[in-house]
Amino acid sequence: MLELKNLWLQRGERMLLQDVSLRVHPGQKVGITGANGCGKTSLFSLIQGVLQPDGGELTLPPDWVIASVAQEMPSTDASAIEHVLQGDARWWELTRAIAAAERDHADARLPALHAEYEAIDGYRARHRAARLLHGLGFADTSHDRPVTEFSGGWRMRLNLARALMSPSDLLLLDEPTNHLDLDAVMWLEDWLRAYPGTLLLISHDRDFLDAIVDAVAHFERASITLYSGNYSGFERQHAEQLAQQQSAFERQQREIAHIERFVARFRAKASKARQAQSRLKTLERMQLIAPAHVDSPFRFRFPAPSRLPNPLLQLKDCSIGYDHRPLLERVKLSLTPEARIGLLGPNGAGKSTLIKCLVGELPVLAGEALPARELAVGYFAQHQLEQLRPDRSPLQHLQALDPRAREQELRDFLGGFGFHGDQALAEVAPFSGGEKARLALALIVYQRPNLLLLDEPTNHLDLEMRLALELALQEYTGGLVVVSHDRHLLRSIADELWLVDSGRLSRFDGDLEDYRRWLLQREAGAAEEKPAQAGSARPVDRRQQRRDQAEQRRQLAP
């Protein structure tokens, strides 16, 4: 059992934990929640012995093996699969010991070494590592490539696979979905549900937490409160506690009334399509969870676009790709101001490529892309965080967009995104990923776009900011296309789902549960085809080969 007894932890002037007691039992799966900077990651450092408490004690069974994801970017010439295999420390030691014994002709040692190797299922280790890589989205042909050839996000996936490879009693995961797409998130969710050890999971993904955890440890005001049940259960219990405070209760009632008005409007126009009905259910659920978030520091809305041309953008029989090699072909899409589309598709199918084409970053290889003359695109992607000026403050970024605006108006606007007081004047350079993402979103909102193109907008955002973004997108009156691994976001804002697969874009007739089933069937079909293909002389599918090569280039891109 993991136990905290009257534990105190202070960092600088800030008290993170004050007289905290907590018990986590073997096999329990606990979600760790709370505002950014409240001490969640510091708890992991305490457990790993990197930090020492300022008072009280933290105890663990002495024989527990702890696994966690290394935060350092791996830089090694080892292959991807070797990097993952090294996560099983005992397997790696035995492998080297057997090799040394064979080299030194130490025959007397070999039987015992081989017996232990077999006892830890060593002969299947490479197969286990390959399955982890496959589940996290690595093309089979990339397993033997050097780690140094992969981009930063893919190296972090390798670190995650390495942690999962480690036989452990306690697994510590801090935002494991940040660098994953939806397919990999769904795979990881299933893997963690089956994990037999104790799990502590820091995450800002509601659906991910709901599917995995059986308790929630919530950080608030230098204390930790343990709630039984999943994240949805925690939200209900937390809302009931807040309602006992009169001021919080009054704010709750205003928030509920606001969402009820929106739900009533949406119910009147919602179609019978499965995704539209799924969205309606999600909105109705938001009426229940909103009271738990009345103290959120984030409040903003998208101003109405000044113009709404119809259609906003059309793609007519377009081929889209790189270096004259199409990744998508015969793409037809007409985006109207009413469009609210969630893009689905397997890893590497071309979702982000399609978004780049819609933005205008990637010219079509064939066909026509027809933007309206008054089209105003708001585009969010992770690489845009790097385009923020590190030597400028949030206020200066806004002033560059609107030099004539009054400073107080800009500061009031930034306050809705959590940039208050001196932080609105601070340089961006030391900002966290979440702070940079909030600023990038603020810049988009301020420019009043009539078409939003969002590629993984919730990466690095905490739960409160995610909810604020969802609520703002509910009332946004322009067109919307989003790629996201956050299923709660997709359910709450998308009226229709489109599938990118096998070089085509098509409407997906179903909801996200249907998509999960589609993925499983696709995976099963691929597994059945492999033995048949091994002995056949069927011709090479050149289009699929080009798509596979494009996916490899994407994984290896800087």
N, C-alpha and C positions, 0 to 999 in steps of 0.2 A: 504493500500500500504506500502511495505517496501522501505525505502529511506535512502540512504547514502548521506550526504551533506558535501562536502569538508573535508572528513574524513582522519585523519592521524593515523597510528598505527606503533609503533616501539617496537621491542623486543630486548633488549640488545643493541648492536651496529648496528643492522640491521633494516633498514626502510622497512617494509612490504607494507604499503599503504601510498601513498603521495598525499594528496589533491584529494581524490577519490569521485566522485559523481555517484550514481547508483539508478535506480528506478526499482522495481519489482512489477508488478500489481497483484491484486487478481486473483487466478486461473492460473497464469502463471507457466510454468514448465521450470526451468532454469538449464542447465548443467553448472557446475563450473569446469573449466579446468586451467591448468598451471603446471609448473614444481614442483616437490616435494620441500617443504619448502618455497613456494612463499607466503603463507598466506591463503590458502583456508580453512583449519581447523580453523585458527584464526578468520576468518570471522564468522564461526558458533559460536565460543565462544563469539564474540561481540554481535551477535544477541541474544544469551541466557543470556547475562549479566555477563558472567564469566570474560570477559575482558572489560576494558573501553578504549575508543579511547583516543589518545594523543592530538587530535584536531578534530574539526568538530563535526557532530552529526549523530546518527543513530536513525530513528524513525520507530515505528510500531503502528498499531491500538491497543489501550489499551485492547480491548476485544479479541484479537487473542490468540488462544491456540496453543502453539508450541509443536510439538512432535519430538523426536530424539532418536537415538539408544544409550543406555548406553554403554560406552566403558569398564566399569568394568565387570569382569567375575562374573555372579550371583552365590552366594553360599547360598542356602536356601533349607530347607526341604520341601517347598511347591512343589506341583506337577507341571509338565510342563504346564498344562492347567490353573492352578491357577495363575502361574507366568504371563502368557499372559493376563488373565482376569484382573489382577491388572493394566494393561496398561490403561484401561478405568477407570480413577480415580473416576468419578462420579458414575459409576455403582458399584464400590467397596464400596464407602461411603454409598450408599443407601442400598446395601446388608447387610452391618454391622448394619446400623440404623434400618432396618426392623427386623433383628435378635434380636437386643437389645430391641426394642419396644415389640416384641412378648414375650421375656423372662421376661420383667418387667410388662407385661400386660397393656402396655400403649395404650389401644385401640383407644384413640382419635387421636393419631398421625398416626395410620396405614393407614387410607384411603388416606391421602395426600401423604404418602410415596409410597404406591402402585400405585397411579395415576402417580407420577413422574417416578416411575420405568417402568411403561408401556409406558410413553411418550418417554423414551430414548431407547425403544425396549429391555428392560432388560431381558425379557423372552427368547430372542434369542441370548443373549450374549455368552453363552457357545457354541452354534452352530457356531457363527462367529469365536470364538477362535479356535474351532476344524478345521474349514476350513482353517484358517491361518496356523495352524500347518501342516495340510495335504499338503497344497500348498508348504510349505517350506521343505517337504520331511520327516516329522516325521511319522513313522508307527503308525497306529491308536491305536495299543496296548501299545504305549509308552506314551500316553497323561497323564496318571495318575502316571507315575514314578516320583520320586523326582528329582528336578533340579540337585542336587549334584551328581546323578548317570551318568549324561551325560558328554561327553568329551568337551574340550574347544571350538572346532569349533561348536559343536551342541548347547552349551550354548549361543554362540553369535547369532545363528539362533533364539534362544528363545528370546533374547533381541530385535532382529529385529521384530519378531512377536508381541512382547509387544508394540513396537512403532507403528506398523500398527493398533493395536487394539485401540489405543487412538483416539477418535474423535478430529480432529485438523483442524486448519485453515492454519497452516504452518508446513510442514514436512521437516526436515533436515536429509539428508542421506549422510553419508561419506563412500564411497566404500562398498555399501551394498552387492555386489556380491562376496566379497572376500572369504567367507566360503560356497558358494553355488555351486551346480553342475548345469549342463546345464538345466535340467528339472525345477529346482527351479528358475533359472534365467528367463526362459521363463514365468513361472507363475507370478513372481514378476513384470516383464515387463507389463503383461496384467493388473495386479492390479494397478500399478502406472498410467497407461494410463487412467484408470477409476477414479482415485482419484480426488475428486472435489476441493480440496484446492490448495494452492500455494506450489510448490515443489522446493527446492534447492537440487541439486543432484551432489555430487562429485563422479566422476567415471572415470576409465581408460578403459572402455569397449565401443568401437566405436558403435557396433550394438545396445547395450543397450541404449546409449545416443540417437542415431538416432531415435529409436522407440518411445522415451518418450518425449524429450524436444522440446520446440518451440523457445528457445533462448539459447545462450551460453555466459556466462560471463567468459572472459579469463583474467587470471592474468599474467601480464608481466611487468617487470621493475617498480615495486611498483605501478602499475595502474591496473584498471579493465576496459576492453572494452566489451560492450554488443553487440553481433551480433544476428540478427534475424534469425530464421530458426534452423534446426537441426545441428548436429555436422559436417556432410558432407558439409553443406553449409558454416559453419565456416571455415573449412579447405580451401575451394576454395577462400573465401574472404581474409583469412589470407595470402594465397600464392600470391594473386594479390598485396597485400600491400607490401610483401617482395620483389616482383619482381621489385618494383620501386627503390630498392637499387641495383646499378650495381653489386656489389660484390656478393650479394645474388642471383641475376639473373644468373650470371655465374655458381655458384654452383648448382642452380636449373637445368640448362641445362645439366650439367654433370650427375646429378642424374637421370634425365629423360632418357638420352641416355643409361645409365646402365640398367635401368628396361626395356626399350624397347627391348634391346638385349635379355634379359631373356624371355620376353613375346613371342618374335618371335620364340625362341627355343621351348618353351612349346606348342605354337599353332601348331607347325609342328607335335608334337607327341600326342597331347591330343586326347583321345577317345571321342566318342559321349555320354558316360555315363553322367547322369545329374550332378553328383558331379564334374566330370572333367570339364564340361562346366561352372559350377558355379565357379570353381577355376579360369578358364580363365577370366571370367568377373571380378572377384575380382582383378586379376593381372592387367588387363587393367585399372581398377579404381585406382590402386596404382600409375599408371603413373600420374594421375591427382593430387593425394594428396601428393606425394613425395615432391613437391616444398614447401609445408608448413612446412617441417621438416628439411630444410637444416642446421639449426642451432643446430640440435640434438647433444648432447655431447657423443652419443654412436655410435661407428663404429667398428664392428668386423665381422669376417667370420670364418666358420669352415674349418680348413685345410683338405685337401684330406686325407682320411684314408690310412694308409700304405698298407693294404690288404683288399680285398672285397670278401670273400668266398661266394659261391652261392650254396645252400641257407645259410643264416646266422644262422637261427634257425628254427626248425620244432617242432610242437606239433602233435602227432599222437594219436587220440582217447583218449585224456587225460580227467581225472576227476580232478577238482581243487577245493580245499576248505580248511577247518580248522577242526582239531580234528576228522579226518576220516569222516567228513560229507561234501559231495561234494556240492559246490555252483554252479559249472558249470560241465557239463558232455559231453562226446563225442566231445571234442574240437579238431578241425583239423585246423592247420594254418601253412603256409610255408612263412617265411619272407625272401625276396630276397633283394639285394641292391637297387632295384628300388621301393620297397614297401613304400608307403606314406599313412598310414592308420589313420583315425580318428575313435575313439571308441565312440559309442553312447550307451545309455541304461538308463532305469529308475533308480532312486535312489536306491542303495543297490543291483542292479542286479549282480554286480561282476566285474565292469570295473577295479577298482584298484586292486582287487584280481588277475585278469588276468595279469595285468602289473607286479605284484610281482612275479608271476610264470615265466613270460618271463625273468625277471631279474635273477631269480634263488634263490630269497629269500624264495619262497614257493615251496617245492617239490610237484610234481604231486602225487595224490592219486592212480591213475591208468593210464595206457598208457605210452607213451614215450615222453620225452622232449629231443631233439637232437640238442644241440648247436654245431656250427662249431668249429673246434679246434682253429681257429684264430679269433673267435668272440671277439669283444671289445665293451662292452656295456657302453653307457653314460646314466645314470639314474637320473632323477630329480623327487623328490616328496617333499612335504612340510616338512615332518619329518626330511629330510636331513639338513634343516637349523639348526636344533638343534645339528647336529653333527659337525658343525664348531667349531673350538677351540676358545673360547671367549678371551683367553689371547694372541692369535696370530693375526698378521696383515694380510691383503690380500697378501702382498709380501711373508711373511713367509709361508702361505698356499701353494703358488706356488713353493717356494723353496723346500718344503717338497716333492713335486711331481718330481721336477727336480733340484737336488742339484748342478748340473754342469752348469746350465744355467747362463749367465751373468745377473747381476742385472738390467742393463739398458734395456735389452731385455724383462725381466719380467715386468718391470715398464711400458714400451711401450705397452705391451700386456694388462695390467690392465687398462691403459688409455682408451682403446676402450670400457671398461665397466664402465667408469665414475670414476675410482679411480685414481685421479691425485695427485701429490705432496705429502703432508703430509698424505692424507687419505690412500694412499697405505701402509703407515707405522703405521697407527693407529690400536689399538686393536679392534677386532670385537665386543666385549661385548656390547658397546652402539649403535651399528648399528641398523638402522630401518629394518623392514621386507623386504622392497624393496632393501636395500643395501645388506642384507644377500642373498636374492634371486639372485641378480646380481653376487655376488661372487661365489655362488654355480654353476651358469651357466658358469662362467669364468673357473672354475676348470674342468667342463665337456668338454668344448670346447678345452682346452689346451691338453687334453689327447687323442685327435684325435680318437673318437669312430667310429666304422663302423655301429653301431645300436643305435639309440636314442630312449629311452623309457621315455616319458614326461607325468607326471601326474600333471595336473593343473600348468603348468610352468609360467603362467602370473599373478598368485596371487601376489599382492603387487607391481607389476611392473607398472610404469607410461606409458603414451601413447608413449613417445619417445622411451623408452626401448622396448616396445612391438613391435613397428615398426621395430626397429633394429633387434630384434629376428626374426621377420617374414622374413626380407630381407636375413638374414644369413641362415635361414632354406630353402629359395628358392634355394640356390646354394649348399646346403649340398648334397653330393653324396652317402651317405650311406642309410640304411633303417631307417624308422621312424614310430613309433606308438605313438599317442598322445591322451590323455584324457583332454578335456578343456571345460570350460563354455564360452570361448571367441569365439564367432561364426566367427568373422573376421579372427582370427588365423586359425580356422578349414577350412574356405573357401579358404584361401590363400595358405595352405601348403598340404592339404590332397587330394590325387587323388581318393581315395575310402573311403567309410564309412562302418564300420562293427557294427552290433547291438548285444549287450549283453542283453538277455531277457529270462526269464523263464528257466534258466539253460542252455541256448544254446548260441553259437556264430555263427552268420550268416552274410553274406554280405547284406548290406542295399541298395536296389535298388532305390535310390533317393538322394535328397539333403537335406539341413537343413530345408527348408520349408516343404518338405514332412515329415520330422521327426516331426516337430511341429504338423502337421495334424495327424500323427500316434499317438502321445501322447494324443491328444484331443479325438480321437476315442477310444483309450484304456481306458481313464478315463470315457468316457460316457458308455462304455461297462461294466466297473466295477460298476458304479452307478446303472445300470439296473439290474445287477445280485444280488445286496444286498437284495432287497425285496424278490426275489425268493428264495434265500438261507435261509432267515429267517424262512420260513415255510417248508423247505424241509429237508429230512433226507439223503442228499447225503453223500457218504463216504468222510472222510478227505483225502485231497491230502497231503501225507506225505512229498513228495519232496518240495512242496510249503511251507509247515509248517517249514521244515528245513531251507529253504531260508529266511523265515520271522524271524526265531530265529537268524540266522546268521546276518541279518540286525540289529536286536535289539542289539546284542553283539557289532556290529561295532559302533552304536550310543553311547553305554555306555562305550566304551573302553577309557582308559586314554590317 
